[in-house]
Amino acid sequence: MSNLPVEQLHALRDEALEALAKADTPDLLETVERTYLGKKGSIRKQMSMLGKLPAEDRPGFGKAVNDVSNVVQEAFDSRRDGILAAIREEALKDPFFDPTLPGKRPGKGSLHPLTLVDWRLDEIFRSMGFYVLDYPEVDTEEYNFEVLNIPADHPARDMQDTFWLEDGRLLRTHTSTGQVRAMRTFEAPFKAIFPGRVFRYESTDASHDHTFHQLEGLYIDRNVSVANLIASMKTLLSEVFGRETKVRLRPGYFPFVEPGFELDIACLVCEGDGCSVCKKSGWLELCPCGLVHPNVIRAGGLDPDEWQGWAFGVGLSRLVMMRYQIDDVRHLLGGDIRFLGQFEGTGLE
């Protein structure tokens, strides 16, 4: 391996150590850390050179980059401790310093908006007589597809964009996995919801993410109707938003319901004028729903000639976006404290 890349790496190390020695405030120290040790810092960028080196030289150069990174990190930690100690010493010299005064109160966290809406939905559905159930996020092909009337050769599998695991299991693509489990567990008639995270291997944008939250609902009885389903959905939405919301029902295809529908809500971010969330249409797909397919009833151990049901899947993440006027679903799981801090002290009245 040519010594040139390593020599450049050592020069970068010396440059970083010199910058650390000159940094005498926490702000300057943070700038140096970001410049050299950050994800896009000068030292991390050296890893991009690996692809340009011969295969036999790559392990040695990779180790050299890690060694330099460790040296600079240790120097940074030491310099930070020294600066903070100096600040404390200077504060103690202040004649007005009073060590008996109470310290700063620790900051309070806040509930995530997804949690706030999830809890409110649980409360609403419990008041309507629904069980609130929880099922695995890592599931089997049987519960995610087969018992939901989606056999191995069904084209609907191509619509799911599934994350498959090496052991043959998968990350559930919808909370519908709870339908047959519930039918096999509870004696009919019953009503249940299954809130939780789901996963899709797809591109992200303002209204789509690879990880998001849904809430599945299931009602099994001897006589059910689409009218009852729509009434339940409108009750749900009016309770969440505190007012009547404009909805529309249009035909939709889902293998586990027949007939199937898409229940859309007028976009509350733009009030129907069109925005990036509703893709300029003024409407947002919120709730796929329909009457449970006889094959699914049968897979749940019930006789479809005796028992019927309806099911729905609320896009919980999208419901949160409408409730709090959030214009990008990626904010919800982005981990940005500035975003989450906005919800401190909020709730669902």
Order of alpha helices (4+ residues) and beta strands (2+ residues): alpha-alpha-alpha-alpha-alpha-beta-beta-alpha-beta-beta-alpha-beta-beta-alpha-beta-beta-beta-alpha-beta-alpha-alpha
